[in-house]
Amino acid sequence: MVKTLKIEILSFVSGFNELVYSLAEKLDFRVKEYKISLQGKMIEKEMDRAFIRLGEKALSDYQKNKNLLRLSADPFQKEMEEIQMLKDKYSETLQLLSNLQRKAFKEALSQCTAQFNRTGWGLAQINVTSESKVLNIKIKEIPLQQDILILM
């Protein structure tokens, strides 16, 4: 049984990418995204170096004192705190990137909706209820205008 019928005009798809890219340029989205991505990559490299330092220090400690029972985490506290700080910084960077991408996409959809409202083209979502005329009718039998695409 069909619960929801979504209809889309074909020209929406062809113009969508163009609209997204023009809006992205307008917001300088790509530059911001690139800067945040670079920041993330630099943090990744810092974390790699911090893990290497931790490993080297642990190996050095082990070589000085081969008794594993006497080893403790205390000498490694500084390195572990640095790694935790870098992990937190990396998480914040990923969150910034996610927020930026969400904002750009939301703006693109808003611009797209406004453009289609001006031209008369757009999207429609039709909920099929128990009183609907199209309930229990095959999609191909629903009388639709030309140039309409049913998505779901």
Disulfide bonds with the S-S distance in Angstrom:
none
